[in-house]
Amino acid sequence: AMVFQNYALYPHMTVAGNMAYGLKIRGLPKPEIERRVQEAADLLGIGALLERRPRQLSGGQRQRVAMGRAIVRDPQVFLFDEPLSNLDAKLRVQMRSEIRELQQRLATTTIYVTHDQIEAMTMADQIVVMNSGRIEQAGAPLDLYDRPANLFVAGFIGSPAMNLLHGEVANERFHAEGGATLPLPPGASANTRTYGIRPEHLILAEDGIPAIVTLVEPTGSETQVSFRIADTPLIGAFRERVGARPGDTIRVRPDLSLLHLFGPDGRRV
């Protein structure tokens, strides 16, 4: 059963009519149709909306109707095609939780297509990252986050995105384009051509590398700081409040246990 990005509801039908239409086409008895529609409506919290038409509903309510139309079919598999992309940010967060809870209650296999990696990370049991029709990596969300197989996955999973610095290894340190020289863990591959460090894995430390601040963005729960080491740009995400301003110098160091190193072919080394 398919849930579409644009809801695909029949505008001339009521909510109940939209949810029941597929069952009527299949020739189910009327009492069975009414039972299924009422059960799905109660499950989705739209029981009071059954006599309304789509134009009288909010975006979130329309999406619930579209989900209800799929649920009444009692399918073996749900197919969701970017179902939240037409909703505002707050409603997307709410609906994300509701869809996840619904999926757990129904225990029905669900294939969910999204370009929003936060949706994928928070909702999926297994993520398949695709690029131009090819599977780049498949696995549990935190497996992809902790050990991205290649540069595409490393750059796609995580918000803010991973710092990916190109350069080469010399004298057991990584020399990035732009002039930054960064430490490596013992035994790091000399074949490393890309140095990856997530913003939240950079640490403010008195013995760290000097960096010039270019932008400070406090979000409340963390502070995102853009800075340069030599002419190499990076971004850090710090739990502590950062009082620095553009032009100030801070000292940072990467957590060497959480580095991601990639070879010339873009694969993890």
C-alpha positions as CSV (number, residue, x, y, z in Angstrom):
1,A,0.0,0.0,0.0
2,M,1.4,3.4,-1.1
3,V,1.4,6.7,0.8
4,F,2.2,9.5,-1.6
5,Q,4.2,12.7,-1.2
6,N,1.2,14.9,-2.3
7,Y,-1.4,12.8,-0.4
8,A,-3.3,12.0,-3.7
9,L,-6.8,12.3,-2.1
10,Y,-10.0,12.5,-4.1
11,P,-11.2,16.1,-3.5
12,H,-14.9,15.2,-4.0
13,M,-14.9,12.4,-1.5
14,T,-15.2,12.6,2.3
15,V,-12.4,11.3,4.5
16,A,-14.3,8.1,5.0
17,G,-14.9,7.8,1.2
18,N,-11.2,8.2,0.5
19,M,-10.2,5.6,3.0
20,A,-12.9,3.2,1.8
21,Y,-12.5,3.5,-1.9
22,G,-9.9,0.9,-2.4
23,L,-11.8,-1.6,-0.4
24,K,-15.0,-0.9,-2.4
25,I,-13.1,-1.6,-5.6
26,R,-12.0,-4.9,-4.1
27,G,-15.7,-5.8,-3.4
28,L,-15.5,-6.1,0.4
29,P,-18.8,-6.2,2.3
30,K,-20.0,-2.8,3.5
31,P,-19.9,-3.8,7.3
32,E,-16.2,-4.9,6.9
33,I,-15.3,-1.7,5.1
34,E,-16.9,0.4,7.8
35,R,-15.1,-1.6,10.5
36,R,-11.7,-1.2,8.9
37,V,-12.2,2.5,8.2
38,Q,-13.3,3.2,11.8
39,E,-10.4,1.2,13.3
40,A,-7.9,3.1,11.1
41,A,-9.5,6.4,11.9
42,D,-9.3,5.7,15.6
43,L,-5.7,4.6,15.4
44,L,-4.8,7.8,13.6
45,G,-6.9,10.2,15.7
46,I,-9.1,11.3,12.8
47,G,-12.4,9.7,13.9
48,A,-14.1,13.1,14.1
49,L,-13.1,14.0,10.6
50,L,-14.7,11.2,8.6
51,E,-17.4,13.4,7.1
52,R,-15.1,16.2,6.0
53,R,-13.5,16.7,2.6
54,P,-9.8,17.1,1.9
55,R,-10.1,20.9,1.4
56,Q,-11.3,21.2,5.0
57,L,-8.2,19.5,6.4
58,S,-4.8,20.7,7.4
59,G,-1.7,19.2,5.8
60,G,-1.1,16.9,8.8
61,Q,-4.7,15.7,8.7
62,R,-4.5,15.0,5.0
63,Q,-1.4,12.9,5.5
64,R,-3.2,10.9,8.2
65,V,-6.0,10.3,5.8
66,A,-3.5,9.1,3.2
67,M,-2.0,6.8,5.8
68,G,-5.4,5.6,6.8
69,R,-6.3,4.7,3.2
70,A,-3.1,2.5,3.2
71,I,-3.8,0.9,6.6
72,V,-7.3,-0.2,5.9
73,R,-5.9,-2.5,3.1
74,D,-3.9,-4.5,5.8
75,P,-1.0,-4.7,3.4
76,Q,2.2,-6.9,3.7
77,V,4.3,-3.8,3.0
78,F,3.8,0.0,3.3
79,L,5.6,2.2,0.7
80,F,6.1,5.8,1.9
81,D,7.3,8.3,-0.8
82,E,8.6,11.3,1.1
83,P,5.3,11.7,3.0
84,L,6.4,14.6,5.2
85,S,8.1,16.9,2.6
86,N,5.0,19.1,2.2
87,L,4.7,19.8,5.9
88,D,6.2,22.6,8.0
89,A,9.1,21.8,10.3
90,K,7.2,21.5,13.6
91,L,4.6,19.2,12.1
92,R,7.2,17.1,10.4
93,V,8.8,16.3,13.8
94,Q,5.4,15.4,15.2
95,M,4.4,13.2,12.2
96,R,7.8,11.5,12.2
97,S,7.2,10.3,15.8
98,E,3.6,9.3,15.0
99,I,4.6,7.3,11.9
100,R,7.4,5.5,13.9
101,E,5.0,4.6,16.7
102,L,2.4,3.5,14.2
103,Q,4.9,1.3,12.4
104,Q,5.9,-0.4,15.7
105,R,2.3,-1.0,16.6
106,L,1.3,-2.5,13.3
107,A,4.6,-4.4,12.9
108,T,4.3,-4.1,9.1
109,T,7.4,-3.9,6.9
110,T,7.8,-0.3,5.7
111,I,9.9,1.1,2.9
112,Y,10.3,4.8,3.4
113,V,12.0,7.1,0.9
114,T,13.4,10.4,2.1
115,H,16.1,12.9,1.3
116,D,16.1,14.0,4.9
117,Q,18.8,12.1,6.7
118,I,17.4,13.1,10.1
119,E,14.2,11.3,9.2
120,A,16.2,8.3,8.1
121,M,18.3,8.2,11.3
122,T,15.4,8.6,13.7
123,M,12.9,6.3,12.0
124,A,14.7,3.4,10.4
125,D,15.8,0.0,11.6
126,Q,17.9,-0.3,8.5
127,I,19.0,2.5,6.2
128,V,20.0,2.0,2.5
129,V,21.9,5.0,1.2
130,M,21.5,5.4,-2.6
131,N,23.4,7.5,-5.1
132,S,22.4,7.7,-8.7
133,G,20.5,4.4,-8.3
134,R,23.4,2.5,-6.7
135,I,23.5,1.3,-3.1
136,E,26.5,3.0,-1.4
137,Q,25.9,1.4,2.1
138,A,23.2,-0.4,4.0
139,G,23.0,-1.0,7.7
140,A,21.7,0.2,11.1
141,P,21.5,4.0,11.5
142,L,24.3,4.3,14.0
143,D,26.5,1.8,12.0
144,L,26.4,4.2,9.1
145,Y,27.0,7.2,11.3
146,D,29.9,5.6,13.2
147,R,31.6,3.8,10.2
148,P,30.6,5.4,6.8
149,A,32.0,3.2,4.1
150,N,32.9,6.0,1.7
151,L,32.9,9.7,1.2
152,F,29.4,9.9,-0.1
153,V,27.9,8.3,3.0
154,A,30.2,10.3,5.3
155,G,29.1,13.6,3.7
156,F,25.4,12.6,3.7
157,I,24.9,11.2,7.2
158,G,25.2,13.7,10.0
159,S,24.0,17.3,10.7
160,P,26.0,19.5,10.6
161,A,27.9,17.6,8.0
162,M,31.2,15.9,8.6
163,N,34.4,18.0,8.0
164,L,36.1,16.3,5.0
165,L,39.6,17.6,4.3
166,H,41.6,16.6,1.3
167,G,45.4,16.2,1.5
168,E,48.1,13.6,2.2
169,V,50.0,12.0,5.0
170,A,53.7,13.0,5.8
171,N,55.7,12.6,8.9
172,E,52.8,10.8,10.6
173,R,50.5,13.9,10.3
174,F,47.9,14.8,7.8
175,H,48.6,17.9,5.7
176,A,45.4,19.3,4.4
177,E,44.8,21.6,1.4
178,G,44.8,25.1,2.8
179,G,47.7,24.5,5.1
180,A,46.3,22.8,8.2
181,T,48.4,20.1,9.8
182,L,46.4,17.7,11.9
183,P,47.3,14.7,14.1
184,L,46.6,11.1,13.2
185,P,46.1,8.1,15.4
186,P,48.9,5.5,15.6
187,G,48.9,3.1,12.7
188,A,46.9,5.4,10.4
189,S,47.2,4.5,6.7
190,A,49.8,6.4,4.7
191,N,47.4,6.0,1.8
192,T,44.9,8.5,3.5
193,R,43.8,11.2,1.1
194,T,40.7,12.5,3.0
195,Y,40.6,13.3,6.7
196,G,37.1,13.2,8.2
197,I,36.0,14.6,11.6
198,R,32.5,15.3,12.7
199,P,31.9,18.8,14.1
200,E,30.8,17.3,17.5
201,H,34.1,15.4,17.7
202,L,36.2,18.5,17.8
203,I,37.2,19.4,21.3
204,L,38.0,22.8,22.8
205,A,41.4,22.4,24.6
206,E,44.1,24.7,25.8
207,D,46.7,22.4,24.2
208,G,44.8,22.3,20.9
209,I,45.6,23.7,17.4
210,P,45.1,27.5,17.0
211,A,42.1,28.4,14.9
212,I,40.6,31.7,13.8
213,V,36.9,32.0,14.3
214,T,34.8,33.1,11.3
215,L,31.3,32.6,12.5
216,V,29.5,31.7,15.8
217,E,26.0,30.2,15.7
218,P,24.4,29.4,19.1
219,T,21.5,27.0,18.8
220,G,20.8,26.7,22.5
221,S,21.7,23.1,23.0
222,E,25.0,23.6,21.3
223,T,27.2,26.3,19.7
224,Q,28.3,25.8,16.1
225,V,31.5,27.6,15.3
226,S,33.1,28.0,11.9
227,F,36.8,28.6,11.9
228,R,40.0,28.3,9.9
229,I,43.2,26.5,10.7
230,A,45.7,28.2,8.3
231,D,43.4,28.5,5.3
232,T,41.5,25.3,5.9
233,P,37.9,25.8,6.8
234,L,36.2,23.6,9.5
235,I,33.1,23.7,11.6
236,G,32.8,22.6,15.2
237,A,29.7,21.8,17.3
238,F,30.3,22.3,21.0
239,R,28.0,21.6,24.0
240,E,29.6,24.3,26.0
241,R,28.8,28.0,25.4
242,V,31.5,29.6,23.3
243,G,32.1,33.3,24.0
244,A,34.4,33.8,21.0
245,R,33.6,36.3,18.2
246,P,34.7,36.3,14.6
247,G,38.4,37.1,14.4
248,D,39.2,35.5,17.9
249,T,41.5,32.6,18.2
250,I,40.3,29.4,19.8
251,R,42.2,26.1,20.3
252,V,40.7,22.8,19.1
253,R,41.8,19.2,18.8
254,P,40.1,16.3,17.1
255,D,39.2,13.2,19.0
256,L,41.6,10.8,17.3
257,S,39.4,7.8,18.3
258,L,36.6,9.1,16.2
259,L,38.4,10.0,12.9
260,H,37.3,8.8,9.5
261,L,40.1,8.3,7.0
262,F,39.5,7.6,3.3
263,G,41.8,6.6,0.5
264,P,42.3,7.9,-3.0
265,D,39.2,5.9,-4.2
266,G,37.0,7.5,-1.6
267,R,36.7,4.3,0.4
268,R,37.3,4.0,4.1
269,V,40.9,2.9,5.0
